[in-house]
């Protein structure tokens, strides 16, 4: 795995709480959210909390940019827009991230998270991330 991603995950309390992990396949990085009961938002419908999904996609976006910039680079979220496309279930989630544009100070990133099928995303998000040197 990319050392910059490993470093970001190791220093992120949110990533640890989410049970965040990453693997690489032929299409690139696949980010994973491990299911945990504490991730349930509404116990009546047993769906993941929207904030958990948002945080998961945000960490994935930051990891993707960190992988390009290298270890020691700073990646901070400026803002995000997220669309919840369908109800989630009480199970793990995966995501892919795509950098649409990267300048000297900002990166524009899209992320899509799914459960049953990559072709049926649960949520899609767009991020503006501030990038720079070491913190």
PyMOL commands that set and color helices and strands:
alter all, ss='L'
color gray80, all
select helices_A, chain A and resi 3-11+13-18+37-39+50-69
alter helices_A, ss='H'
color red, helices_A
select strands_A, chain A and resi 20-25+28-33+40-42+47-48+74-84+93-102+106-114+121-132
alter strands_A, ss='S'
color yellow, strands_A
deselect
rebuild
show_as cartoon
